[in-house]
Amino acid sequence: MARLSSPRREFLRFLASSPLWTAAAQDTSNAGKAADALNVMDFEPLAHKALPPAHWGYLQTGVDDDLTLRANREAMAHYQLRARRLMGVVRADLKTEVFGAPWDMPIYVSAVGSQRAFHPEGEIATARASKAQKAVQMLSSITSTGLEDVAKALETPPWYQMYMPTAWADTELMVKRVESAGCPVLVWTIDTLNGRNAETATRAALADKRDCMACHVSNPRARFNPERSSSSGTDPNFVRRNTSRPMFKGLSGGFNPPEADWGYVDRLRKMTKLKLVLKGIDTGEDAKIALDHGVDGVIVSNHGGRATETGRGTMDILPEVVDAVGGKIPVFVDGGFRRGSDVLKALAIGARAVGIGRPYIWGLAAYGQEGVERVLEILRAELNLTMRQCGIASMAQVTRAAVLRNGAKL
């Protein structure tokens, strides 16, 4: 057999590394339809089959030994719901209000970056699915599609999740762009400012035999160096030049200033009139400080177990944060939510709404927009059913009376 010419060989390497390969895998791997899924976990093995090893590892990774990743799920079992009988609830009303805006349900699509790594349509497919299911979408700074195009597909500006640029002038430019796009909420993620040790992602990238450099401008197989500072603005386990991302074009490229402190919150608060939410709050103490610095809301989150190996699930953190802010600002939560019953537990503890991440990306990887829609549809239906089983007719009736922690009242 004649050897392939260099240009052809490079083209085949590019094809094997690109999202087009993922699309082909999706066309041949998933014989059923998204509508066949009975719960959101049905999408996980389909996504695993559809994605190349490095992309799957990036999606599924925690940090260190993945203990916190698992703790998010395990914490759900620490709480039990109190079923009520003969309450006459035929249909539950899931509608709620957040920052004065009506929401059709208290479940939102949380920020996940680089979605074209999981499906060729990426964030656009997610936006269209969110629109179809009347769900609020939070867009990542590491989006593979520009904010303006996502807003067009969503037909309303999304919430914007910000990884703060290391240069303050760049932060001002990014915030102005977000304001110009009409985004109602700016969500600053603060839990990865000092870097992270995502071993699962690194091992998967090292095992991936494709030529990743055909798609990435820097090497995603770079090994983790615990001595490396995060001031370069890159995750040392999935290195990339941020200037190649739509939201970082025209900026210096670095993000996540490790020297950031509460003074940065004050500067950000003065800079914009957007609702300001801090994502990555893990203690009641920090929630109280955030309130004192004038934020409009907080998100209890450990980045899906991808920030710090605390070993604490977000559901176990939620009660102390809710108690710390005392109802003065809304509290949101994400991390490990897979069932409508999980969502109701969080709402009963005091969360205003719950964010989902990996489940809708599984749906995206397996079926594109249809898969994301089905994930949201399943969670909505499960939440509706669980509320009826607990005798709860509306969000206004959700209280801590509906939930126990290890069999005892909260």
N, C-alpha and C positions, 0 to 999 in steps of 0.2 A: 504494500500500500504506500502510495506517495505521501510524503510528509506534508502537512498543511502549511500553506504560506503563512508568514508572520502576521499580515493584516487579518487573514481569516481566523487564525488562531486567537488573536487578540479580541476579535469580534465575538467568538464563541465564549471566551472567558467573560466578556462583558455581559453577554446574554445570560450566562449561568449565575451571575452575581446580581442581576437587576430585578426590579419588581415584576418585569415581564415573566420571569421564570416562576415567580410566586403565583401570578395570574394563571399560568398554564397548569400549575399544580392544583390550583383551586378548581379549574374546569374539569379535571379528571379524577380528583380524589374524593369529592363529596357527592356521592350518588343521590342522596336524599335532598330534601328541600329544607330551608330554614324553618318553615312552618312545622316540620316534623319534630323539632326539639321540644322536649317536655319541660326541661329546666335549663338554666343558663350554663350549668356544668356540662351539658351535652355538647357545647361548642368547643370545649377545651381540647379534646383529642383531635377534633377536625382541624382546629387551628394549628396544632402541633404538626399534623401531617402536611399541612399546606405550606408551612413556613420553613425557610432554610435554617440550619442550626444556630447561627449567630443571632439572627433576628428573634428566634424563639427564646434563646437564652437571655437576650436583652429584655424581653417582655416578662419573663418568669423570674428574673433574679431578685434576690433580697440582698442583704449584706452579711459579711462574715459567714456564719453557719446557717443563715436563713431562719434563725429562731424567731425573729420578730415577724417575718413574713408568715410563718405558721401560727404565731400567737394571735394575729389578727383574726384568723378563722376560729381558733380555739376559744377565744374570748366570747364568741357568740353563745357558746354553750353555758357560760357562767350566768346567763340571764334566762328567765322563764316567763312566759306570758300567762296571764290569768284569763282563761276562757270563761265567758258568761253565756247563760242560756235564756231562751225565751225573751230576748231583748227586741225582737221584731225588726231587726235591721235587714232590709231587703237588698239595699245597695248602699255602699259606703261612698261618701263624697271625699275624694282625694285632694280637692282644690285647697290651695293655701296661698299665702301672700309673703313675699320676700322683698324688703326695701320698697314697699308700696306697690310692687308689681304683682299681678296675679299669676300664679303658677298652676298648671293643670294637675300636677302631682308633685309630692315632695322628694322626687328622685331626679338627680341631674347627672349629666354626662361630664365627668371630671376630666381634667387636662391630662392627655397622654401625647407625648411628642413623637415626631417622625412617623406619622401614620402611613405614609406611602411605603414604609418598610414592611407593612403588613397587608396592604392592598393597593393596587395602582391608583385608585381614586382617593385613598387616604381620608383626610379631614373633610373633603367635599362629600363623600359618601356618608360620613358621620353626621355632617350638618343636615343633609337631606333626610336622614333617618330621624334625627332629633326633631326636625320640623314636622315630619309626618306623625310622630308620637307626642308632639307638643311638650317636648322636654327642653330644659335649658342646657345649653352647651357651654362648657368652659374650654377655651382654646389655649394650648400651650405656646410659650415663647419659641419652643423648638418645633413649631408646626412646619410641615413640609409644603404647605400652601399658605399664601399670604392672607392676613387677617381680612382684607377687603373682599377677597374672593370667597372666603368662608362665610362672611356675613351675607354676601349675595345669595349663596346656596341656602343658608339658614333663613333668609328673608327677615333677619333682625340681627343686630350686633350681638355677638356672644359676650360672655364674661371673658376677661383676658387675664390669664395666669402669667405673671412676670417673673423671669429669672433676671434679677437686677444686673444691668451692665456694670462693669467695674469702674468705668469712667462716669462721673456724675453727669457730665454733659450728654453722654449717650443715654443715660436714664431719662433725662429731660426730653430728648428727641423721641425716645420710645413712647413715653407717656403722652406726648403731644399727638403722636400718630394714633394711639389708642383712643384718645379723646376725639380726634377728628373722625374716626370711624364710628363714633357714637356708642362705644361700649359703656354700659352702665356701671360696671364693677371692675376694679383693678385688684387682682389677687396676687400679693407678693409671697412667693414661696421662700421660706426661710430655713428649711430643715436640711439643705445640702450645701450651705455656705462654706463648710470646711472640707468638702470632698466626701468620698465614701469608698468602701471596699467591696465592690460588687463581684465577688469571686465566681458566682454561677455564670454571670454574663461573660467574664473573661475566659473561663474554661470552655464555654460553648463556642466563643469566637476562635479560640486556639484549635478546636476540633473541626472547625468549618474549613473544608478544603477548597472553597471557591476563591477566586481572586477578588477579594473585597476592595482592593484599591481601584478596581474598575468603576466602582460607584462612589467610594468614599475618597474625600480629598486628603485624609490622613488615616493612619492605620488603626482600625478598630480592635486589632489584636494586641495593642500595646499593653504590656504587663503593668499591674498595679505596683506603685512605689509608695509605701506609706510615708516616705520623707517628702514627697512632692507636695508643694503648696497648691491650693485650689485657685490661687490668684490669677492663673492663666485663663480661668474661665472655662475649663474643660473638665468633664468627668474623666478621670484617668483610666477608667475601664472601658470607655467607648469614645475615644478621642476623635474630635472633628473640629474643623475650623468654623467657628460660628458665623463668620462673614458669609458663608455659603448658604445660610438659612435666610428665608425671606424676611423675618423680623429683625435680622441683624445686618442686613445690607445697608451700607453707608455708615455703619458704626465701626468701632475699633475691633469688636469681636469678642472681647472678654466678658464674662459674667460671673456672678456669685462672689462679690467682694468679701473675703473672709474677715475683714476688719469691721464689718457692719455691726452696729449696735443700735440701741433704742433711739439714739439721736437721728439715725437714718429714717426711722419711722416718722419722727417729727418733721424732717425735711420733706419727705414724701407727702405727708399730710398737708403741708403748706403749699406744695407744688400743684396739687390737683383737687378739684371738687368732686371727682368721681368717688363713689363708695369705695372705701379702702378695707380690704379683708386680708388678714395674715393667715397663710396656710402653713401648717407644720407645728401648731401649738400642741405640746405634749404634757403640760402641767397646769394646775390651777394657778400657780404663782405667775407664770408667764401670761396666762389669760388675763389676770388682774392687771398686770403691767400694761398689756396691750390696751385694755380698756382705759387706763389712766392716760395713755398717749393718744387717745382720740380715734382709734380705729372703729370702723362700723360693724365689723364682724370678725369671727375667728373660725378657722377650720381645724378641728382635731384630726391630725394626720401624721403618719410616719412615712409618707411617700410609698405606701403599699409595702412597708417593710424594707424599703430601699434607702433609708437615711442612716439611722443609727441602730445598732444591735442592742436595744433596750430590753427586749424580751417582753414588752408590754403591748397588748392589743389595744387598738384605739377605742373599742367598746368599753374596756376597763378604765380608760383615761377619761372618757366622756363625762361621767357624773361629776368628777371634781372640777372640770372646766365649766360645766353648766352652773354648778353651785358658785363658782368663783365670780362669774359675771352677773349672777343674780337677775337674769332677764333683761339687763340693760342693753345688750346687743345680741343678735342671733348667733347661735353656735351651729356649725355644720360639721359633718364628720365623713370620713371615707376610710377604706381599708378593710378588705375581707368580706364585703357584703355580697351575698350570693342568693339570698332568698327574700321574699317579701316579708317574711316573719322577722328576719334580721333587721329590716328597715323599721318595722313597727316597734321593735325593742328600743332602737335608737331614738325614735320620735317620742316614745313614752318616757325615756330618761330626760329628754329635753332638747334634742336636736331639732332645728328648724327644717332641715332637709339632709338627704344622704347622697353622697357622690359615689358613682361606680366607675371603675377603670378597666381592669383586665377583662371582665365579662363582655363588655361591648367590643373590645379589641378582638377577643376570640371570635365573636360574631362577624366582625369586619373581615378578619383574615379568612374565615371559612366561606362567607357568602356576600361580602361587601355590604351595601346599604341594607339589603334584605335581612342580613344577619344582625346588624345593629338594631333594626326595628324590632325583630323578634325578641331580642334580649330585653328591650324596654317593655315590650308588650307582656312578656312573661312576668317581669317584676311588678308591673302595674296590676296584673290580674291576681298575683299572689298576695300583694298588699291589700287589695280590695277584699279578697276572701278572708284573710286573717283578721282584718278589722271587723268584718261581720261576725266571725266566730267569737270575737272578744266583745261583741255587743257595742261596737264603736261606729257611729254613723257619720262622723266628720272629724276633721283635724282638730277642731275646737274641743272635742271630747277626749282627745288623747292626753292622758296624764300618767304620772308614775303609779297610779293605782292599777294600771294594766300590766305592770312588770315586777318581777322579783329578782333579786340577785342571790344566787345560791340558796333559793328557797325562802329568803327573808325580804321584808320590805326595804326599799332604799331609804 
